[in-house]
Every structure is written in C-alpha cells, then in structure tokens.
Amino acid sequence: MSDRNANGSGLTGSAPMDLNLLRTFLAVHRAGSFTAGAQLLGLSQPTVTAQIRSLERRLGRELFERQARGVAALPFADELATQLSGPLDQLTAVSVAVTGEERTGPAEPVHLAGPAEFLCVALLPALAPLVADGVRLRLATGLTEPLLEELRAGRHDLVISTHRPRGRALAAVPLADEEFVLVAAPGWAERLAGADLPAALHRVPLISYAEELPIARRYWRHVFERRLNCPAAVTVPDLRGVLAAVTAGAGFSVLPSYLCRTELATGALVRLHEPEDPPINTAYLVQRPGTFVNPHLTRVRDQLLNAARAW
C-alpha cells in the first residue's frame, strides 16, 4: 500500500477521510498522550485509542511510539500535524462562528501560566482593564518545562516561557526582554564605591532565589567573564523575597530590571555596575494551538503583546 498520495500529504485511499479521526490525531499529537488527548476532546481514552488505530490503518503506517508515559510522535506524524493544524483550527473557528456557540454563555476563563514574579508584577497590572471589562483569568505559576507540558495537555491556554519551546507544535512569539542588573541598598553601594568589582563583592552577603545561583552565575560569566564562587547568604524561592531582602540592606543580588524598576527610580536600590552589554533574557508568549475560538483569549493575548512594547 502506498502511504502518500499525489500531493505528498500521506492520506491514502479514495474514500473521504473522517475529520473526527484527524481531529483526534491532532489532539493526541498536541497533548502527548492518548489520555490527555481524550480529555481535550471530551472522549474516553479507549475511543481515542480506537480512532488512532483506525487512522493508522487508513494511512498504512504508525503515527506514535507508545511509551511508559504518553506517546512520542514519529517524524511522519509531526509532518502530518503541521499540515493539519491550520486547516482544522480554521474549520473549528468557522464552525463556532456559524453556529454561534461562543454566544450561548459567557466566554470561558483564560488560563495563563508562567513565572510567579513576572505574572504578578508585570502581567496582572497590564490585564487589569480586561478584568474590569468582564474577562475572567485563571493563573498558575511554575517552571517553564512543566508548564509547557501542561500547555500541551490542555491545562493552560497561554504560557510565559523563559525560552523558545522546542518543536513546531506550539506557537511562540517574543514578549519581552528582561535585563539583569546587579543591585544593593544605598548603604552597601556607598561602602563599595571605588572598590574593585567583582572581587569586593565576596565580602558582601549574596541573596539568591536558589542555591545554584543561576541568575548571578550567568551575570558573572557574561559581564565579568569569570566564575562566581561566592555562596549564597540567603536563599528564598521567590524573586520578590530576594528584592525585599536586598532593599532592606541584607546584601546584594542580581535581579531582572522589571522587578526592581521602582526601587531603582526612587533610590531604594542602586546599580552596582553598568555594563555596556548586560545579560538579557527573552520571555516568550506561547499559545496552545486551537484555542483562539475563545474571544477573551484573543483579547488577553493582544493586550499582553501591546503592553510589552512599553516595558
């Protein structure tokens, strides 16, 4: 049996393809498991399994490699998903628009996830006008990789990612660049005035959000071109806590500029160093495919992208 038709799509046979099989395939491909795909579709897991097997028989080849946890898409499945995503999502949007399903009740809440500090300090204020206008939000916080896996499984609509996701299943656009700054309270800044940096900082307590000092170590490599060997005096797993400790005079730290912009403007914190090329990290706005039928999701996405231009 040939596994490709004349246009190379891989859809074989003369009978019309059942769109339900293709929708099920796309849901499983995006979610990474039959169970999660079934949840996205509101179907039972055995039904989804049967539909995938039916599609595989129709195509004459396997689409997924079954694993202990979920499934891994084979290269042909990735290619097929790329071909199907746009047309099927557009068909869903047209169907909703024609039937008026989106007007049968209030729009669903928009599920947004990302780093706790960025969500609370930068994003929530930007989204406040939408909330006042009736948009409902459900926020979740966590590390990027687990959040992206949950996005694929349908638990979130949008995720703020600290890096561009791998693969082609998720749509990601740059949202904002965060600059990292070396800061301390004015008292420490005065004591360090004219001192040889970074050596002098070994005598100042370092405040960090993790024992591994990921932000500070990156700053040292990028700016000072050397390793940071100073252990943390205080660790607190929330950059807002780090900011509070440093502002109170506990020591120094490296923080994203959006978090300490007000403190720097008022003089509550002082930049200890002004490098010509500061380290920058790009945050990405990642959307789960097929979610644009919720009009409030479009409003949240556009509001974030517009607000980011002013950050």
Sequence and secondary structure as in RCSB ss.txt:
>XXXX:A:sequence
MSDRNANGSGLTGSAPMDLNLLRTFLAVHRAGSFTAGAQLLGLSQPTVTAQIRSLERRLGRELFERQARGVAALP
FADELATQLSGPLDQLTAVSVAVTGEERTGPAEPVHLAGPAEFLCVALLPALAPLVADGVRLRLATGLTEPLLEE
LRAGRHDLVISTHRPRGRALAAVPLADEEFVLVAAPGWAERLAGADLPAALHRVPLISYAEELPIARRYWRHVFE
RRLNCPAAVTVPDLRGVLAAVTAGAGFSVLPSYLCRTELATGALVRLHEPEDPPINTAYLVQRPGTFVNPHLTRV
RDQLLNAARAW
>XXXX:A:secstr
  S  TTS    SSS   HHHHHHHHHHHHHSSHHHHHHHHT  HHHHHHHHHHHHHHHTS  EEE SSSEEE H
HHHHHHHHHHHHHHHHHHHHHHHHTGGGSS    EEEEE HHHIIIIIHHHHHHHHHTT  EEEEE  HHHHHHH
HHTTS SEEEESS  SSSSSEEEEEEEEEEEEEE HHHHHHHTT  TTGGGGGS BEESSTT HHHHHHIIIIIS
S      SEE SSHHHHHHHHHTTS EEEEEHHHHHHHHHHTSSEES   SS  EEEEEEEE TT TTSHHHHHH
HHHHHHHHTT 
